[in-house]
Amino acid sequence: MKKRIVGFVSLCVLLIAFLTFRYPLFELHGMKQFPLYLLILGISVITVSGIIKSYRIVPIFTTIGYIVGFFVGQLAVTSYDPGGGTLNNMWQIWLISYTTAIVAGVLIEIFNGKNHKKQ
């Protein structure tokens, strides 16, 4: 159970971040379903890596990627299309930041695993 505590804590923090971004901060992004899709991805990654496999880095990077990706996406400047309508790429930036953090966590976990086997 102690080996899986990082997974459970990461999952709880991810759920708190989702509830914070989805409801109180809704006016910042205006997306109803997309934060849920990212939450489902995060729950899947954390469940497999943190709870089943007892990895430590991937769940942390997944949770941090969700939170940091949101704020990086908020830095995106709204642009205008030729017809005068507004364009917002926040969801794309959030998704790319989030998946980059997950992949980075997986790569670090793999690299650390190989180093531990050599010792």
C-alpha positions in Angstrom: 0.0 0.0 0.0 2.8 2.4 0.8 4.2 2.0 -2.7 0.9 3.1 -4.2 0.4 6.2 -2.0 1.9 8.5 -4.7 -0.7 7.2 -7.1 -3.6 7.8 -4.7 -2.4 11.3 -3.7 -1.8 12.2 -7.4 -5.3 11.0 -8.2 -6.8 13.1 -5.4 -4.9 16.2 -6.5 -6.0 15.6 -10.1 -9.7 15.4 -9.1 -9.4 18.6 -7.0 -7.7 20.4 -10.0 -10.5 19.2 -12.3 -13.2 20.4 -10.0 -11.4 23.7 -9.6 -10.9 24.2 -13.3 -14.2 22.9 -14.5 -16.5 24.9 -12.1 -15.0 27.9 -10.4 -12.7 28.8 -13.3 -15.2 28.0 -16.1 -15.3 31.6 -17.1 -11.6 31.5 -18.0 -11.9 28.7 -20.6 -15.6 28.1 -21.3 -15.2 24.4 -22.0 -17.6 21.9 -20.6 -16.4 18.5 -21.9 -12.7 19.0 -22.6 -11.5 19.2 -19.0 -13.5 15.9 -18.4 -11.7 14.2 -21.3 -8.3 15.3 -19.9 -9.4 14.0 -16.5 -10.3 10.6 -18.0 -6.9 10.4 -19.6 -5.2 11.4 -16.4 -7.2 8.9 -14.3 -6.3 6.1 -16.8 -2.6 7.0 -16.7 -2.5 7.3 -12.9 -4.5 4.1 -12.4 -2.2 2.1 -14.6 1.1 3.7 -13.6 0.6 4.8 -10.0 -1.8 2.3 -8.6 -1.3 -0.9 -10.6 2.4 -0.6 -11.4 3.5 1.5 -8.3 5.4 4.0 -10.4 6.2 7.3 -8.6 7.2 9.8 -11.3 4.4 9.3 -14.0 1.5 10.0 -11.6 3.2 13.2 -10.4 4.0 14.4 -13.9 0.4 13.6 -15.0 -1.1 15.7 -12.2 1.4 18.6 -12.6 0.9 18.4 -16.4 -2.9 18.9 -16.0 -2.4 21.9 -13.8 0.5 23.6 -15.6 -1.1 22.8 -19.0 -4.2 24.7 -18.0 -2.2 27.8 -17.1 0.1 27.6 -20.1 -3.1 27.4 -22.2 -4.4 30.5 -20.5 -1.3 32.4 -21.8 -2.6 31.8 -25.3 -3.7 35.1 -26.9 -7.1 35.1 -28.5 -6.8 35.9 -32.2 -9.3 36.8 -34.8 -10.3 35.1 -38.0 -10.7 37.0 -41.3 -14.4 37.4 -40.7 -13.9 39.0 -37.3 -14.7 36.0 -35.1 -12.5 35.1 -32.2 -10.2 32.1 -32.2 -8.9 30.5 -29.1 -6.3 27.7 -29.1 -6.3 27.1 -25.4 -7.6 23.6 -25.6 -4.8 22.6 -28.1 -2.1 24.2 -25.9 -3.5 22.5 -22.8 -3.6 19.1 -24.5 -0.1 19.4 -25.9 1.3 20.5 -22.6 -0.5 17.8 -20.7 0.6 15.0 -23.0 4.1 16.3 -23.1 4.3 16.1 -19.3 2.9 12.5 -19.3 5.4 11.4 -22.0 8.2 13.1 -20.1 7.2 11.3 -16.9 7.1 7.9 -18.8 10.6 8.6 -20.3 12.0 9.6 -16.9 10.5 6.5 -15.3 12.0 4.3 -18.0 15.4 5.9 -17.7 15.4 5.7 -13.9 14.3 2.0 -14.1 17.3 1.2 -16.3 19.6 3.0 -14.0 18.3 1.1 -11.0 18.7 -2.3 -12.7 22.4 -1.5 -13.5 23.2 -0.9 -9.8 
